[in-house]
Amino acid sequence: MAGYGYGMSVSGSRKSIVASSTPAPSGIPASTQTVIVNGSGYAGGFSGTYSMPFPPSPYWRTANELLVLDFTGASWRFIDSDTGSGLQNPSSNGSYIPTTGWTDDYLSPVTLTITAA
């Protein structure tokens, strides 16, 4: 007598579903040409609309060109060219602008909201 079971394949082939242990990338794709930054406290000085002047490039700047967001090849940073102050993020993923984990020059966490325009 033949046995029948649920979920059996006629061809005998089965597809396995495997969960990845690698988390999905976090952040805004670096191909985004305009990002809006809103900060509070010290980070508020980096608030503004940043645009990529020569797509594709590894940096964005505000209209007055004083504030710059760029990927150094090893990490991300904001620079205020008028004061020399900055914010940094240790993310080494140049494909995504990180939206969390930013710190000031003294490595104190700062609050930023970064969104794609």
C-alpha positions as CSV (number, residue, x, y, z in Angstrom):
1,M,0.0,0.0,0.0
2,A,1.4,3.4,-1.0
3,G,1.9,6.0,1.6
4,Y,0.8,9.6,1.1
5,G,2.2,12.6,2.9
6,Y,1.5,16.3,3.0
7,G,4.2,18.6,1.5
8,M,5.8,15.9,-0.6
9,S,7.1,17.0,-4.0
10,V,6.2,14.9,-7.1
11,S,9.7,15.6,-8.5
12,G,11.4,14.9,-5.2
13,S,13.2,18.2,-5.2
14,R,12.8,20.6,-2.3
15,K,13.9,24.2,-1.8
16,S,15.5,25.0,1.5
17,I,14.9,28.4,3.1
18,V,17.9,29.5,5.1
19,A,17.8,32.6,7.3
20,S,20.9,34.9,6.9
21,S,22.8,35.8,10.0
22,T,24.0,39.0,8.3
23,P,21.8,41.9,9.2
24,A,20.4,44.0,6.4
25,P,22.4,47.2,5.6
26,S,21.3,50.1,7.7
27,G,21.2,53.7,6.4
28,I,20.4,55.6,3.3
29,P,21.9,54.4,0.0
30,A,25.0,56.5,-0.9
31,S,23.6,57.0,-4.4
32,T,21.0,59.3,-2.9
33,Q,21.8,62.8,-4.3
34,T,20.1,64.9,-1.6
35,V,19.9,64.2,2.2
36,I,18.4,66.3,4.9
37,V,20.1,66.5,8.3
38,N,18.5,67.7,11.5
39,G,20.5,67.7,14.7
40,S,20.0,68.8,18.3
41,G,22.4,70.3,20.7
42,Y,25.9,70.5,19.3
43,A,24.8,68.4,16.3
44,G,22.3,71.1,15.4
45,G,25.1,73.0,13.8
46,F,25.2,70.3,11.1
47,S,21.5,70.6,10.2
48,G,20.8,71.4,6.6
49,T,20.2,70.0,3.1
50,Y,23.2,68.3,1.6
51,S,23.5,67.7,-2.1
52,M,25.9,65.6,-4.1
53,P,27.6,68.2,-6.4
54,F,29.1,65.7,-9.0
55,P,27.2,62.4,-9.0
56,P,28.4,59.9,-8.2
57,S,30.8,61.2,-5.7
58,P,31.7,60.2,-2.1
59,Y,30.6,63.6,-0.6
60,W,27.7,66.0,-0.2
61,R,27.7,69.6,0.7
62,T,25.2,72.4,1.8
63,A,24.4,75.3,-0.6
64,N,26.9,77.6,1.2
65,E,29.5,74.8,1.0
66,L,30.5,75.2,4.6
67,L,29.1,71.8,5.8
68,V,30.3,68.7,4.1
69,L,29.3,65.0,4.5
70,D,31.8,62.5,3.1
71,F,33.0,58.9,3.2
72,T,36.8,58.8,3.7
73,G,37.1,55.2,2.5
74,A,37.2,54.0,6.0
75,S,34.5,55.9,7.9
76,W,31.9,58.7,7.5
77,R,32.2,62.3,8.7
78,F,30.5,65.7,8.8
79,I,32.9,68.7,8.7
80,D,32.1,72.3,9.3
81,S,34.8,74.0,7.1
82,D,34.2,77.3,8.9
83,T,35.0,76.0,12.4
84,G,36.9,72.8,11.7
85,S,34.6,70.9,14.0
86,G,33.1,67.6,13.0
87,L,31.0,64.5,13.6
88,Q,32.1,61.0,12.8
89,N,30.7,57.5,12.3
90,P,32.8,54.4,12.4
91,S,30.8,52.6,9.7
92,S,33.1,51.3,6.9
93,N,30.2,50.6,4.6
94,G,30.5,53.2,1.9
95,S,27.3,52.1,0.2
96,Y,25.0,53.4,2.9
97,I,25.0,56.7,4.8
98,P,24.6,55.7,8.5
99,T,21.6,57.2,10.3
100,T,22.7,56.1,13.8
101,G,26.0,55.9,15.7
102,W,27.3,59.5,15.1
103,T,29.7,61.0,17.7
104,D,31.3,64.5,18.1
105,D,35.0,65.3,18.2
106,Y,35.1,63.9,21.8
107,L,33.4,60.7,20.8
108,S,30.2,61.6,22.7
109,P,27.0,60.4,21.0
110,V,25.0,63.1,19.2
111,T,21.4,63.1,18.0
112,L,20.9,63.4,14.2
113,T,18.0,62.6,12.0
114,I,19.2,61.9,8.4
115,T,16.6,61.4,5.7
116,A,16.6,61.1,1.9
117,A,15.1,64.0,0.1
